[in-house]
Amino acid sequence: MVGSCSSSADGDLPAVGDFRAGDCQTIAPDLLSIARDTGALGTATEPPQQVRDSLKTAQDRIRAVQPGLETDLAAPVGALVVAVAAVRLRSDTKSFVPSLGTELSTANRAVIDLCTG
């Protein structure tokens, strides 16, 4: 794991500069935003609107670059986009369960690790 952090409030999150050049650098701010958002989900049964809005923004930005992603990123980023969609959909339909936040965190962490490892 990369030793530097973007701030003490972000726990074990790497800094944007720790992501490898190319697509990882491009999506790094969104990956870090999703990580902070999933941390804010906790055990809530209804994610706060601010988190839902932030997830939408990050998902939209990632989807915009998704078609041309480097080969090794395609599948894990695809899984991440689906995990964000599940959280957003279940939030919108008032059927969110905390395990969806855990799944989102796991999918996001897989991409972060790939991009910083």
Secondary structure, DSSP 8 states (H G I E B T S, - for coil): --S--S-GGGTT---GGGS-TTHHHHHHHHHHHHHHHHHHHTT-SS--HHHHHHHHHHHHHHHHHGGG--HHHHHHHHHHHHHHHHHHHHHHTT---HHHHHHHHHHHHHHHHHHH-
